């Protein structure tokens, strides 16, 4: 039993005694080579793990890059739509001459102004050949008249309203008279 237990060691010693001192170095070199081989295998396994992690990171970066490309394309599309809308608005924006009026009663389109403030009515009189009745427009005045800015509806006409002239309904007579004549930027909305 004891012989079997030490059989391998005795075989190594037997080889060493046959080969002498150089044989011992040979066996020692083999043992070192095996140790180096184990270390190399461990390094190779570690490198395989690192390579897999790098591959996964690269795949994630590719996915992130694709998402960014999609977002850029979406933003580019939105920008193109905004530019088209800007061009459309600019094509529908003109400078008109504006005056104020305060006539009560029913407008040419059948809207009743009686008792309504300007803010309640938001009505303008127009040349229906230039701005059809029922059209909504955005009026933009310069200071100090910017409090008249807003969305108005073309509901009335008038004998003096020809071409690029509009009349802004203002409930109060004195306010309508002090309004006078002034330029206004008119953007046709529909």
Secondary structure, DSSP 4 states (H G I P E B T S, - for coil): -HHHHTHHHHHHHHHHHHHTHHHHHHHHHHHHHHHHHHHHHHHHHHHHHHHHHHHHHHHHHHHHHHHHHHHHHHHHHHHHHHHHHHHHHHHTEEEEEEEEE---SB-TTS-B-TT--HHHH-EEE--TTTS-TT-EEEEEPPTTSGGG-EEEEEEE--TT--SSEEEEE-S-HHHHHHH-SEEEEEEE--
